[in-house]
Amino acid sequence: MRQGFDNEKYIELQSDNIRKRIAQFGGKLYLEFGGKLFDDYHASRVLPGFEPDVKFQMLKSMAHDVEIVIAINANHIQQGKARGDLGIPYDEDVLRLIDIFRSHNLYVGSVVLTQYAGQPAADTYRHRLEQLGVTCYLHYPIAGYPHDIEHIVSEDGYGRNDYIETSRPLVVVTAPGPGSGKLATCLSQLYHEHRRGIQAGYAKYETFPIWNLPLNHPVNIAYEAATADLDDANIIDPFHLEAHGETTVNYNRDVEAFPVLKAMMERIMGESPYQSPTDMGVNMAGYAISDDEACREAAKLEIVRRYFTACVDLKRSGTGEEQVERLLSIMKKAGVDENLSPARSAALNKEASTGAPAGAMVLPDGRVITGKTGVLLGAASALLMNALKAVTDVDPELPVIDDNAIEPICRLKTEHLNSENRRLHSDETLIALSITSATSPEAARVINGLEQLRGADAFFSVIISATDEALYRKLGITVCCEPKYERVSLYHK
């Protein structure tokens, strides 16, 4: 697969830039961490070569200087707000994040409950954290936020919040999701630090949009596609252009909020260290792009994937027309359409020629493999098996799964689990293949090819099951589906 991003260079540039920012503020920096700290699969798709956990690796290279504070909105705890990608509540995700950070020897100093107003669920959660030995602080709603700066930056505003005790030069403020109060946490801490005569500063680490790429670079347009539901838009940073005479890219919400943020920092610190939203950022991803054309092509594919994902969501839920329309507009701006991936035409042609739901996959080496629904395997399972045979050079006509491994699973599904579909999903197919591999060298060879599928691009002529989609994503295979169901029915599991 053509690579376009240099991870090692990125880690070096990024850690050096953060250290410079720490020094700029006298040895203490609160770094608001936007986006995903690890498992950043969007970045890995639009910047081929970008490791999903490279930001995590960067922090590990500075581990002795890093302290992590996790912010969670008390209202989100009360509402049971959950992560869409993982399906777990924000409060549970905080515990998951702490475990992950600690397993990599990164120090988690505390959790802060923002917007705390006595919510019963937040009180229960706070007690749970205390029982687990996790230090917890409270930050409160502030009347007039964010425009009444005189009140916000006062004893009755930030002054009411708990002061978070920190001990290291770099305090990374992260959260389980948007709206958690990361920025307010950072500014509250700046207020308290400066009241105590401690020098400290603030910066923001946000990967997208990439400030030093052109406004209409496909990588930046792909960010608009990824945030189509939020109605974000990339724009030229007017404050940076006026202050420095340099054209840079930011996004609308940061630009709109900057005058208020600048006024807050002036009131807290005496003067603002930044003249633009771009000044606040520390992201160096643009400097680590090693093949611009590879990144352009990957980003265009991602834009189209986002469109199909929105179309499938519309088909499933009946809502989201505006998002689909916005993504159509974004595709037009990027100069692409729904036929960009060769996997789509291959899947649709396979369905047309066989009369059965089908899938196609562009392998990392560029070959296109197809598979169709059969008697025992669904389209996702058949495609996966054909792709595995292709990357391991096994005869595509050779049956590598023993019927004695398939039939018991089929019977279990229909006779005991009351399933109407006896065909194997892709995870069940891998179980059958794994069982067969105990006695079959060919099956063992095929199953050892799973890692070679990472980075492949799959398309299906129908909407596949959530089980199949999750398995593909776990294997590092991107998935798109034509927005139609295999069966004409009102209810789909």
N, C-alpha and C positions, 0 to 999 in steps of 0.2 A: 504494500500500500504506500502510495506517495505521501511522504511526511512533509509538513509545512511549519513545524514548531519545534524549537530547541529547548527542552526541559531544563537541562543543566545550565544553560545560559540564563534562562528565566530565574531560576533559583538564586543564582549569583547576583544578577542585577537587582532582583526584588529585595533580597535581604540587605544588600548594600544601601539601597535607596531608603529603606525603613530605618536603618541605623543612622543615616544622615538626618532623617527627620527627627529621630529621638534626640540627637545632638543639638539640632536647631532649637529645641525647647528646653535645653538645660538638663536633659537626662531622664525625662518622663513623657511618655506619649500614650494617649488613649486612641486606639485604632479601631474605628467602626468597621466591622467586617461585613460587607454586603455580599449577597449571593451565598453560594454553598462553599463551605470551607473544604469539604472533600466530597467525593461522589459528584463532581461537577461534569456531568456527561454532556451538557450542552456545549461547554467549552471544548471538550475533547472531540466533539463532532465537527465544530466549525473551525477548529485549529488542529488539524490532524497531526498527531504526535504529542499533543497536550495530555499529560497523564491526569486522570480525574482527581487524584489526590496530590497534585504537585504543590498546591498552596499549603497543604498540610505538611508536605516534606520541607517546604521552605521554612515554616514555623519551627519544625523539629531541628533545623540547622541552627536556630537561635534559641533553643529550648531553655537555656539557663537564664535568658533575659525575659522570657515570656510568662505572663500570667493571664489566665482566661476568666472573664466574667460573662456569665450567660444571662441575658435579659429575657423575661417572659411577661407578657401582658396579663394582669390578673383577670381582666375581662375575658380573655381567651381561655383561661382555666375554667372560669364559671360557665362559659358557653360550650366547653368541650371541643374547641376548635382543633382540627386534625390536619396533618400534612397530607396533601393529595397524593404525593408520590409513594409514601410509605404506609399511609392509612392508619397512622397512630396519632393519638392526641399530643398536642404540643407539650403538655406537662410530662408525659412519658418520654417524649423525644429528648427533653432536657436531661433526663437520667441516662438515656442512651448515649447522648453526646458526652456526658461526664465520663462514662465508662470508656468510651473510645479515646478521649483525650488522655485519660490516666493510663490506659494500656500502652500508649506511646510516650509515656513519661513527660507529658505536658501538664503543667500545674493549673488546676482549676481552683481559683481562689474563692469564688462565691457565686450565688445566684441572686439576681435582683428581681423582685416582683414590681413591675411598673404599673401605673394607673391603679394602685391599690386603694380600695375604698371600702374595706371590710367585707368583701365578697366571701360568702361561706366556703365555697370550694377552694378559694385561695388560702383561707385560714387553714383548712384541712391539709392542703398541699404544703404550706409552710411548716406545719407541725411534722409532716412526713419527712421533709428535708432535714429538719432538726434531728429527727430520730435516726436518719441515715448519716448524720455527722456532717451535713453540708451547710455551711454558713449562708444565711439568707438575710437580705436587706429589703427595705420597703421604700418605694418612691411613689408619690401621691399625685393625683390629678391637680393641675394648676389652672385656676380660673384665668381666662383670657389668653390661653396658650394657642398659637405661638406669637400673637401680635402684640400683646400688652407686655412689652419687654421690661418696662420699669418694674412691674409686679413680678414677672417671671424671675428676673435676676435680683432677688431680694430675699430677706429672711422669711417672708411669707410664701415665696415661690420655691426655688431650688433649696433655699435654706431649711425647709421642712423635711426634705428628703434625708434618709440615712446617708451618712458618709461611708462609702465602701472602703474598707481598709485594704490597701494593696501594698505590695512589697517589691515589685520588679519594674524595670525600666519600661517595658512594653506591655501594656494592658490591652489585650484583644477583647473587644466587646462583640459578642456574637449572639445568635438567637435561633430558635427553631423555625422561624418564619417571619414574613413581613409584618409590620405594625406592632412589633414587640417593644419598641422604645429604645433602640440602640443609641440613636443620636441624642435623645434627651438624657440618657444615662451618662454619656460622655460629657455633655455640657454641664450637667449637675455636678459631676466630679471635678470639672475644671473650676467651677464656682467654689466648691469646698476646698480644693487644693490651694487656690489663690487666696482664700480667706485665711489659710494657715501659713501663708508665705512660702508655699512650695511651688517651684516652677514646673509647669506641665503644659502640654499642648494636645491638639486634636488633629487627626487626619482620617481620611476615608480610603478604604481599600475595596474598590468595585471593579471587577474585570471588564464589564461591558457598560456602555459602548467603549471601544478602545479609542482614547482621546486623540492619539496621533495617527489614526487612519482617517481617510477621507469620509465625509458625511455619508456618501452613498456607496461606500465599500460594502460588498456583500456580507462581510462579517458583522458590520454594524447594523445592516438591514436585518440580518438574522436575529439580532437582539430585539428589534421591534416586533418581529414575528413571534418571538418567545414570550413577549409581554403584551401581545395583542389584546388580552382580556383586561389589562390594566390601562390600555389606551396611552401607553408611553410613546414618546416620539423623540428621536435623536434630533438635536438642533446644534447649530454653531453656538459656542459659548460667547455671548456678546460682551460679558464682563472681561473675559480673558483677552479678547480682541482689542478692546478699548485700553486695557491696562498694559498689555505687552505687545500689541501689534501682531499677534500670532493667532492663526486660525486653528481652533481645536474643537473637538466634538464632546458634547455632554448630553444629558437628556432633560426633558422639559421640567420635570418636577424638581430636580436639583437646581436648575437655573431659576425657576420661579421662587424657590425657598431661599436662595442665597442672600438677598438683601436683609431678610430677617435674621438669618444665621450670622451674617457679618456684624449686624448691630448687636446681637447677643455677645459675640466674642469681644467686641469693642467695650461693652459694659463690664464684662468679666475681667478682661486682660488689660484694659486701657486702650489698646488698639488691636485691630484685626491683623493677624499674620498673613491673611490671604486676601487677594484682590479678585478672585474668581472661584467658581466651583472647581474648575480644573486644577487650580493651585492646591486645593485641599487633598487631591488624590495622590496616591503613591504607586499606581499600577504601571508596571513596566512590560506588560504582555506584548505590546506592539513592537518593542525592540527585540523580542525573541522569535519573531516570525522569520523563518529561514527560506520559505518558498511561498511567495505571495499568491501565485497562481493556484497552487494546491489549496490554499485556504479559501480563495474565492470560489473555487468549484465545490468544495465541501460545504461552504456556507449556503450556496445556492440550493444544494440538495436538502439542507436543513430547513430552509424556507418552505420548500415544497412539502416536506414531511409535516411541518406545523400546519399547513393548509389541510392535508388529509386527516390529521388528528382532529382538527376542529370540525371537519365534515362528518367524521365518525361520531364525535361527541354530539353533534346536532341530530344525527340519525338516532342515537340512543336516547337522548333526553328530550328532543323536540325544542330545545332552546339553544341560542348561540348564533342566530343568523347574522348579527352585527359583527361578530368575531370572524365569521367566514368571509363576509364582505370586506372587512379590513384586510384579511390575509390575501384575498384576491388582489386588492390594491397594492399590497406590499410585494406580491409576486411580480406584478406589472412593473413596479419600480426597479426590481432586481433584474428584469428582463428574462424571466423564466415562466414556464407554465407547468401544468400537472403531468406532462409527458416527459419531464426532464430525465427521470431515472429509467434506464433500460429494463429494470426489473418490472416496471408496471406493464409495459407492452408485452413482455415475455409472459407474465402471469395471465393477462387478459387473452392473449393468443392461445395459451395452453388451455384455458377454460373453454374458449370457442371451439377448439379442435377436439376436445374430449367430452364436452358436455358436463363436466364436473368442476366444482370449486378447485382453484389451483393457486399455487404460489411460485414465485421466482426469487432467486437470490443472486446478487452480484458479489462474488467472492472477493477477498482482499487482493487476489492477483488479477481481477478483472473478468474472469470467466462468469457466465450466467448459467445457473442451474435451475431447473424447474421441478415441480412435484405436484401431484393432484390427489384429491380425495379418493380413497379406495375402500375396499371392504373392511379392512382391519385398521387402517391408518387414516387419520384426517389429513387435510392439506398441509398443515403446519408440521405434522410428524413425517409425512412423506418427503417434504422439502428438506427437512433437517437431515433425514437419513441419506438422501441423495447428495446433499452438500458434504456430509461427512465422508461418504465414499469417494467423492471427487477430490477432496484435499488429502486423503490417505491413499489415493491411487488403487482403490478396490473396484473390481468390476461392478458397474452399476446394476447389472442384471443378477448379481449374486445375492441370494437371500441370506442376510447375516444374523437375523434374529430367529431363534428357534421357536416354532409354533407352540412348543410346550411352555414357553415363557409368555407368549401372547394370550393364549386361550384362557388360562386361569384368571388373568386380569379382566378380560372381556366378560367372563362369567360373573366375576365379583361385581362388576359395574351393573350388569343387567339383572342378575338374579338376587343379589343381596343389597345393592345400593339403589335399586329402582331407577336406574338410568335408562333412558330410551335410546341412547347412543352407545353402541358397543365399541365404536372405533376408539383407538388410543389417542389421548392427547400427547403432546410432545414430551412432557415430563414422564408419563407412563411408558412411553416408547423408550426413553433412556433407561428406565428401570429394567425393562425387558431386555434391552441390549446389554446392560451391565450384568444381568443374570446369565445371559448367554456367553458373555466374555470369559466366564469362569472355566468354560470347556472349549471355547472356540477362539483360535488365534486371530481369525478374521474379524470377529466381533471386538476383540480386545484392541486390534489395530484401529478399527473404525472409531471406537469410543475415545481413543487417545488423540483423535483429531479435533476434539472440541475447542481447544485453545486456538486452533488455526482459523476458526470462524469469527474470532473477535474482530470487529470492524466491518463485517459484511453488512450488506443492505438488502432487506427482504421486503417484498410487496405481495399482498394477497388479493385475489379477485373478490373476496367476501370478507366481512368482519369476522375475525377469528376470536376464540374465547379468551377471556382475561387470563386464564391459566396458561394458554399457549403464549400469549403476548409477554407475560411476566417471565416465563422460562427463556424466551428469546432475548429479552433485555438482560437477564442475568448472565447470559452467555456473551453479552457484548454485541449482539446483532440488532441493528435498528429495524423497526417494523412500521410499515404503513399498510393500510387496507382501503380497498374501494368501499365507499360508504353504502353498502347494501348487505343484507342478510342472506344467508344460504337458503333459509326457509321463508315463505310468505306467512307471517304470523304476527300477532299483536304482542305476544309475550316472548321474550328471549332471555334465557338464563345468562 
